[in-house]
Amino acid sequence: MSAAYASHPVIQLAASSSTAEHRPLIITLFAVFVAATLGITVWAGRQTKSASDFYAGGRQFTAFQNGLAVSGDYMSAASFLGIAGAIALFGYDGFLYSIGFLVAWLVALLLVAEPLRNSGRYTMGDVLAYRMRQRPVRTAAGVSTIVVSIFYLLAQMAGAGVLVSLLLGITSDAGKILIVALVGVLMIVYVTIGGMKGTTWVQMVKAVLLIAGALLMTLMVLWKFDFNVSDLLGTAAEKSGHGAAFLEPGLKYGATDVSKLDFISLGIALVLGTAGLPHILIRFYTVPTAKAARKSVNWAIGIIGAFYLMTIALGFGAAALIGPEEIKAKNPAGNAAAPQLAEYLGGVGTTGGAIMLAVISAVAFATILAVVAGLTLASSSSFAHDIYANVIRKGKATEKEEMSAARWATVAIGVVSIALGAMARDLNVAGLVALAFAVAASANLPTILYSLFWKRFTTQGALWSIYGGLASSVVLVLFSPVVSGKASSMFPDVDFAWFPLENPGLISIPLGFLLGWVGSVLSKEEPDKGKYAELEVKSLTGTGAH
């Protein structure tokens, strides 16, 4: 079937009717995937006995296993759905997300992975509290972790809403909100039952499935064009309606000075954000040694790099074979491009198309569930370990009480995520994740780097950096076009946007570093040079690491 033929309105109606005809098969395959991941979670949950098991999986995973799990954590709905949609709609500019997400791993590898694994126990707060006043710093670390995680959760919830709506043929807002709620409930079950062990095994399984699914789709797209990449790109450009501009920078970023600044802001956020993401940072604690942490990042870079190369074929393939108008008809932000492409490759209106749509959507849904479980685990762990055990109970909480607090925190964070995710259901998930990266890079990264590498860093500097970076990034997002003022905004009918950029990274990230420095310089607290020396030795050599 030619691309032009596929986009014909009569054919679309027939395809829609046939998809409805195959819906029982689609739902059955989808349910099998979800049941399998739940089974893994229950199995792992039976092995979760201690706080170390719940927070760090007992530190029993190998470098390769953790590399797979990190890849699973990282290749989220943004990677599979958002990037494919962004490339399908904006061509070259959409590929910026793939490049930024991949390059970010070099920052994590070179600056954070090994020192963090050596210096902490379960959370980012462990590292910060080593040489600072425990209670204020742990509180700040806990607050920051929860806020960043919730921003990231928004993207996953939005992606889940799109996927399941597409499969079930749900078009009403009430139906989509119900889907988001279902994802939230599953997320709570994953974390409360499985802890880190369950979450890690699910992430490993879904990473393999996602790579396999993306590879299959990539080969099928290339086969459609006789493995001629030039022909693929040329057809995509022609079908896009933008011609050669589709393959050049500037379609989304570059038309105005503001969009050029947005491009720079997005790039900074993507490259620096990974090293401050809580659900990625806690992954370094699941391996037995710092060497294994470093190796796991090397594995992750290889796996993720291969996947992001395949997003080129997925995005441009969707543009060439389906076309932007039909993609936007399903979801204005392009989040449905990958599932639509899967159905087209299997044969629109055929059993093969239904199976491809179901399998790829189920893999993407498993991706979302695994990522939201990792995010929820990171935030609930930080609340239980940093805020409840060390601030509220002043270090006197038992392991059982701490794990109970983590499970209750999981429920609370799940409820908040459901509420916010319902509002963000029509936004591009890659753009939402970029916001989480900006918040993480503004609040967490400056504090981590200063703690590890600057001996004059103080408690006041840490608090100014975390709260300042957090507040500035969140406020700028709230008053940006992402939330109001545009047809594609979260609230399109109102306009209270005064900050012109869609990503706050250009302003909030330097501000986070600056506030950390100013706060330390102006502080009357004398830095504990002995503690810094201990931390330096510990972070670089692993002496005394957990």
Stockholm file with secondary structure:
# STOCKHOLM 1.0

chainA/1-546         MSAAYASHPVIQLAASSSTAEHRPLIITLFAVFVAATLGITVWAGRQTKSASDFYAGGRQFTAFQNGLAVSGDYMSAASFLGIAGAIALFGYDGFLYSIGFLVAWLVALLLVAEPLRNSGRYTMGDVLAYRMRQRPVRTAAGVSTIVVSIFYLLAQMAGAGVLVSLLLGITSDAGKILIVALVGVLMIVYVTIGGMKGTTWVQMVKAVLLIAGALLMTLMVLWKFDFNVSDLLGTAAEKSGHGAAFLEPGLKYGATDVSKLDFISLGIALVLGTAGLPHILIRFYTVPTAKAARKSVNWAIGIIGAFYLMTIALGFGAAALIGPEEIKAKNPAGNAAAPQLAEYLGGVGTTGGAIMLAVISAVAFATILAVVAGLTLASSSSFAHDIYANVIRKGKATEKEEMSAARWATVAIGVVSIALGAMARDLNVAGLVALAFAVAASANLPTILYSLFWKRFTTQGALWSIYGGLASSVVLVLFSPVVSGKASSMFPDVDFAWFPLENPGLISIPLGFLLGWVGSVLSKEEPDKGKYAELEVKSLTGTGAH
#=GR chainA/1-546 SS CCHHHHTSHHHHHHHHHHHHHTHHHHHHHHHHHHHHHHHHHHHHHTTCCSHHHHHHGGGCCCHHHHHHHHHHHHSCHIIIIIHHHHHHHHGGGGGHHHHHHHHHHHHIIIIIHHHHHHHCSSSHHHHHHTSSCHHHHHHHHHHHHHHHHHHHHHHHHHHHHHHHHHHHTCCSHHHHHHHHHHHHHHHHHHHHHHHHHHHHHHHHHHHHHHHHHHHHHHHHHHHHTTTCHHHHHHHHHHHHTSGGGGGSTTSSSSSSHHHHHHHHHHHHHHHHHGGGCHHHHGGGGSSSSHHHHHHHHHHHHHHHHHHHHHHHHHHHHHHHHTCHHHHHHHCTTSTTHHHHHHHHHHCTTSHHHHHHHHHHHHHHHHHHHHHHHHHHHHHHHHIIIIIIIIIISTTCCCHHHHHHHHHHHHHHHHHHHHHHHHHTTTSCHHHHHHHHHHHHHHHTHHHHHHHHHCTTCCHHHHHHHHHHHHHHHHHHHHTSTTTBSSTTSSBTTCCCCCCCCSCCHHHHHHHHHHHHHHHHHHCCSCCCHHHHHHHHHHHHHCTTCC
#=GC SS_cons         CCHHHHTSHHHHHHHHHHHHHTHHHHHHHHHHHHHHHHHHHHHHHTTCCSHHHHHHGGGCCCHHHHHHHHHHHHSCHIIIIIHHHHHHHHGGGGGHHHHHHHHHHHHIIIIIHHHHHHHCSSSHHHHHHTSSCHHHHHHHHHHHHHHHHHHHHHHHHHHHHHHHHHHHTCCSHHHHHHHHHHHHHHHHHHHHHHHHHHHHHHHHHHHHHHHHHHHHHHHHHHHHTTTCHHHHHHHHHHHHTSGGGGGSTTSSSSSSHHHHHHHHHHHHHHHHHGGGCHHHHGGGGSSSSHHHHHHHHHHHHHHHHHHHHHHHHHHHHHHHHTCHHHHHHHCTTSTTHHHHHHHHHHCTTSHHHHHHHHHHHHHHHHHHHHHHHHHHHHHHHHIIIIIIIIIISTTCCCHHHHHHHHHHHHHHHHHHHHHHHHHTTTSCHHHHHHHHHHHHHHHTHHHHHHHHHCTTCCHHHHHHHHHHHHHHHHHHHHTSTTTBSSTTSSBTTCCCCCCCCSCCHHHHHHHHHHHHHHHHHHCCSCCCHHHHHHHHHHHHHCTTCC
//
